[in-house]
């Protein structure tokens, strides 16, 4: 009976993944067709220039990019699409494995290797973070490790922060953005390597308010009592940082929820659920501001969907000490590169 249930769950997950990939591809093709039609319908601009004889000559000029278009390296050929897809799979796998959403890797990758302007990298990252978190959340739902009540409460507080952060991202200088992001990556690398376990509330939960019990699909029971007051205030701040830097918030939210007394596995799963909600409002905000590149978002997003699903499965059995050190070294290298970009 259990075998049949597991096979049914796998089939449902596979269908959901295929539907998500189909939606992404459909949106990509639709927007590309719309863009191509718009460019074809737009005649080249005519510029009147005087010639050497004193007469005037009409010169056709190449259409200039619209204000909403990004300045970055274009996707050039099938090989680069494959590279982007593999990058997305890696980001989705790593992000879901540690409950971070993947944005902490997407933004520096887009800035360093594809020459994105920071706020376009943040806006594009929001779509990828949303798809990654959505895929990972499907897997965590089957594991029954999500605390939905806490997730919804923290999301409601974090959403205004995400919108505020998205607006701030358009109004800070490039060098300031590089410095803030590089500093955050350095701090996260330090935490991954040197900070093992920390908790704000007492471990004895029998006499604490809001004592919660959660039993996952593997039969493991989690008993915890998070400090909700600090959780609410922290979620709003995490929301601002998420919108400002395009992180989704998991890289901060997971250690933060662990900090206020939630078990790590529950914090990781609940963090993904929160990211789905907050990143959705973030990407809507950035789409409204015209700061998203759909091509990169779709290719990296499809990869992150696949990577997130298997990352959630791998999180069940993974001993993460070595993985944390490898990720920390990667974060340090990315932060050094961002510091070197400051002019």
N, C-alpha and C positions, 0 to 999 in steps of 0.2 A: 504494500500500500504506500509506504513512504517512497519507494522507488518511483512509483507512478506519479506521486505528487511532485517529486523533484524534477522528473522529466517534463511535467506540465509547466512548472515554474520556469524551466529553461526555455521551453518553447515560447512562453509569454514574453520573457525577457528578450529573446531573439527577435520576435515580431516587433516589440517596441523599439528596439535598436534600429531595425530596418525601416520602420515608419519615420523615426527621427532623421535617419540618413536621407530618406526620400524627401522629407519636408525641406531639409537643408539644400539639397540639390535643386529642388523645384524653385525655391526662393532665389537661389543663385542664378539659374537659367532665366527666370522671369526678369530679374533686375538687369542682367546683362542684355537681354533682348530690348528692354525699355531704354537702357542707356544707348545701345547701338542705334535704335530708331530715332532717339532724340538727337544724336550726333549727325545722322544722315539728313534729318529734316532741317538742321540748323545750317544755313548757308555760310560760307566763309566770309569773315568780315572784310570790308573794303576800306582801304586806307588811302587817302588822297595825299600824294607827295609831289612836290614840285620837281621838274627835271631841270637839266642844265640849260635848256633853251628858254626857260621861264614859263613854259606851259605846265599843265598839271597832268599827272599820270595816276591812274587808279591801279593800286597794287592789292592783290588778294592776300590776305593774312591768314595764317593758321588759327583756327578757333582756340581761344584761351581756356584753360581749365576753369570750371565753376568754383565758387567760393567753397562749396561743400566737398570738393574732391581732395584726396589726400596727397601728400608729397612723400613718396617712398619708392623703394625699388619695386618695379612691376614683377608679376609672376611670369617667368620666361620659360615656356616649354614644359613638356611632360615630366622631365626629370626633376625639375624644381617642384612640381606638384607632388611628386612622390616623396621628395625630401620633406616638404611641408606636412604631408600626411603622416610620415614616420615621426616627425617632431611632435605633431599633435597627439599621436598615440603615446609617446613617451611622457609628454606633459600630463595627459589624462591619467596615465598609470601612476606616476609619481604623486600627482596632486591628490588623487583619491586614496592612495595608500596611506598618506599621512593626514588626510582630511583637509587639505589646503585649497582645493579648487583649481589649482594650476596657474592662476593669474600671476603669482610671484615669479613664474618662469616665462610666461607669454610676453609680458611687457618688456623686460630687458632683451629678450630674443628679437622682438620686432624692432626695438630701437637700435640695437647693436648691429644685427645682421641684415636688416631690411630698411634701415634708415628712416623709420617712422618718426614723425613729430610726436612728442609725448602724449598730447591729449587724444590724438588719433590712435595711438597704441593702446591707451587706456580704454577708449570706446570699443575698439575691436576686441580687446581682451574680455570685455564684459559679455559679449556673445559667446565666446569660447568657454568662459567660466560657467555661464548658464547651462550650456549643453553638457559640459563635463559634470557639473553638479547634478543635473537632471538624470543623467545616465547612472552615476554613482548612487543616487538616492533610490532608484529602482532596485538596485542590488541590496541596499541596506534595508529597504522595506521587507524584502523576503527574509532577511536575517532578524527582523523585529528588534532592532537596536536603536530606533529613533524615539526620542521622547517628544511626541507631537505637541503636547501642551506647552512645554518650555520653548520649543522651537517656534511656535506661532507667536507667543508672547514676546520673545526676543526679536523676532522679525518685524513686528509692528513698531517696535522702538527703533530698530536699525534703518528702516526704510527712509524716514526723513533725513537721516544722516547720510545715506547713500546719495540722495538727490543733491544735498548741499555739497558733498564732496565732488560730484560730477560738475557742478557749476564752478567750484573753486579750481578744478583742473584746467579750465579754459582761461584762467586769469592769473596763473603763476608763470614765472619765467622758466625757460628750459633748464638753465643751470640750477635753479632752486629745485625743480623736479628731480634732476639727476642726483643732487645732494641728498634729498629726502629719501629717495628710493634706495640709493646705495647704502645709506645709514641703516635703513630698515633691514636690508638684506644682511648686513653685517651683524646686527643685533639678533636676527633669527638664526644665523649660523652659530653664534655664540650659545644661544639657548639649546639648539639641537645637539651641540657637542658637550657642553659643560653642565647643563641643568637637567637633572634626571627626573625628579619628582618633587612637586611643590603643591601646597594646598592652603587655601585661605581659611577654611572652616575646620572645626575639629573632626577627627576621624571617627569618634564615637557619635553615631547619628541617632542613638536611641532617644535622646532628650532634646533634639533639635526640631524646629518647626519644619513643615512641608517635607516630611520623610517620604521618599519615593522608592518604589520597588518596580523593577523592570526585568522581565524574564524573556530571553531571546529564543530564537528557534533551535538553538543547540542545547537548551536546557540550563544555561548559565543564568544565575540570578544576580542582579546588580541592586544594591541598596545604597542610597545616597541622599544627601540633604543639601542642595546648593543654596548659596546666599543670593536670593533673588534680587534684593535691592542693589547690590553691587553689580549683578548681572545686567539689570536694566540700564544703568548708567554706562557700563562698559560697552554694551551692545550699540548704544548711540554713537559712541566714539569710534568703535570698530566700523560702523556704517560710514562715517565721514572718511576714514582712512581708505575704506574699500572703494568708494566713489572717486576719491582723489587719485588713487594709485592703480585702480583696476584690478584689485587683488581678489575680489569675491569675499574676502574676510576670513577664510578658513585658516590661513597661516597664522592669524592672530586669534581667531575665535576658539580654535581647538585648545591651545594652551591656556587661554583665558577661562574657558568653561571647566577645564581640569583644575585650574587655579581656584575656582569658587566651589569646588567639591564634587564635580561630576566625574565618574569613571572615564578613562581615556577612550574606550571603545564606544561608549554611549555619546561622549562629546564629539568624536569623529563623525559618527552617523548623523547626529542631530545637527552638527555644523553643516553638513552637506544639504540637509533639508532647509536650513536657514538660508544658505547661499542661493538655492533655487529661487526663493522668494525675493531676496534682496537684489540679486543680480538681474532678475527680470525687470524690476523697476529701474535699475541702473542702465540697462541696455535701452529701455524705452526712452530714458532721458537723453542718452547719447545719440540715439537715432533722431530724436527731435532737434538736437543741436547740430546734426549733420557731421558727426565726428566718428564715423564707422566705415571701415573698408570691408565690403561684403565678400569679395573674393578670398582674402586671407581668412576671414572669419569662418567661411564655409569649409574650406579645406582643412584648416587646423581644427575646426569644430567637429567635423566628422571623425577625424583621428582621435580627438579627445573623448568622444563618445565611446569608441571601442576601447581605448586605454582605460577609461574610468570604470567600465564594467569589470574588466579583469583585475584592475587595481583593487576594487572592493572585495573581489573573491580572494585575492592574494593577501589582503590585510588580515584574514582569519588565521592564517598559519605563519605569517612572516614575523621573524625576530628582527626588529627594526634598528638595532644598535648600529650595525655596519652601514645600513642604508642611510641612517641619519647623518653619519659622518661623511659619506659620499656626497649627499645633498648639500651638507654644510660647506664642503670644499667648493662645490659648484657655485653656491651663493656668494662665497668670498671672491671667486674669480669674476663673477658678473658684477659685483659691487666695485671691484678695482677698475674694471672696464668703464663703468659709468662714471666713477670719479675722474678717470683720465679724459672723459668726454667733456668735462667742465672747462669752459674757456674763460 
